[in-house]
Structures are given as structure tokens and as C-alpha cells.
């Protein structure tokens, strides 16, 4: 019986064959980088939307007339 036919060697060959296939699909670092890029793009899009919303709110507040302040009447002193 040769050393290539042992169960340990067959298991090792099967294991390393799978890791080669995994490396072809993408390494963990590249998948992490893709996820980080997607998160950054989403954050930039949301920030731009938030800034645009805040700007329209600011313009709308400046355009509407401000109410006149209500003058408080002084209480008249009671004469006893």
C-alpha cells in the first residue's frame, strides 16, 4: 500500500482542493473590502440626502413669516 492511498492523504487532498476553490471565489479580505465600500457608499448617499433635507428645511423656515410677539399686559396693582 503506497502512502498516496492512505485515508489521511485522501482527506488532506480533499481539504486542500476545497481551499483552492474557496480562494478562487474570493478571499475574506476582498469580501470585507467590498462590504466596507458598499457601507461607505450607502453612508455618503444618506449624508447627501440628509444635507439636502436640512437645506430645504432651512430655506422653508426663512421664507415663512415670523409671528409678531405678543405683548404681555402688566398686571394692575389692586387697591385695597
TABEL-V621228 format. One record per run of one state. SS is the DSSP state (2 for helix, 1 for strand, 0 for the rest). FROM is the first residue (numbers start at 1). TO is the last residue. If there is no record, write none. Layout:
ss:SS from:FROM to:TO
ss:SS from:FROM to:TO
//
This chain:
ss:0 from:1 to:2
ss:2 from:3 to:5
ss:0 from:6 to:6
ss:2 from:7 to:25
ss:0 from:26 to:27
ss:2 from:28 to:63
ss:0 from:64 to:80
//
